[in-house]
Amino acid sequence: MKKLSIVIPAYNEGKTIHRILNKVKEVELVNDISKEIIIVNDCSTDDTEYAIQRYIGDNPSMDIRYHRHEVNKGKGAALHTGISNATGEYLVIQDADLEYDPQEYNDLLNPILRGFADVVYGSRFMGGNPHRILFFWHTVGNKFLTALSNMLTNLNLTDMETCYKVFDTKIIQSLNLREKRFGFEPEVTAKIARVPNIRIYEVGISYYGRTFEEGKKIGWKDGFRAIYCILKYNIFSKQ
């Protein structure tokens, strides 16, 4: 039986972590694929740890692996921990908030299962799925970063910064990933694009974005870091 590793980085998500885990629990994957949930708590300062441990205790039938960073290292570092501990044939990144819908895992897996793809990006800017209307300048910034990344990788992605990415686990584990915070997306895109004969697909996904008052954490400084990472990993440091 094949397995999907679901990597969930969590920082101060004590109020919502149970809700996203319930959504993951409800998903029935095609082809009888099983689920392995890997939660990495990046030294949260709220009750995230208690909420996770309580959830694990209340759901003993779920395959949940829990890891905790003793110091806050950043989202990228949490993803590194989760990726390195994955044992499934496929791997998907899932934020701990409620912006992305786990019911779309099958849509993301489909190109891989049909033998067309090795990596699938879930695009918030294509398809007819629901999208919450939020910030104009975030959209402009996202499209700028995606265009800059595409120019240097020679890909034609519409949403490089998306959370939802599904990988052949062996491929993502073979990459030397360094970015510890929000530079993960441009770094992994640059390095995936250089894998010989890699097959990258995109599918449209829905997006239920959060406002800053609701807990959104990424800001304009992360945009500048993304530009730096796009240039660094495509031009100056290709290792």
KAURWO-V132935 format. One line per field, one symbol per residue. phi: phi as a letter, one per 30 degrees, with the letter a starting at -180 (. if undefined). A space follows every 10 residues. Layout:
# KAURWO-V132935
phi->???
This chain:
# KAURWO-V132935
phi->.dbcdccbdb bhcedbeddd dddddddcdd hhddcbcccc ddhdcccedd ddddddddbd dddcccbbdd bdcjeeddde ddddcdbddb bbcbdddcdb cedcedddde ddddicbcbb cccdcbicdd bddbcedddd dddddddddd dccicbdcad ddddbcbded dddddcccdc bddedddddd dddcdeidcc bbbdbdbcdc ddddjdcdbd ddddddeede dddcbcbcc
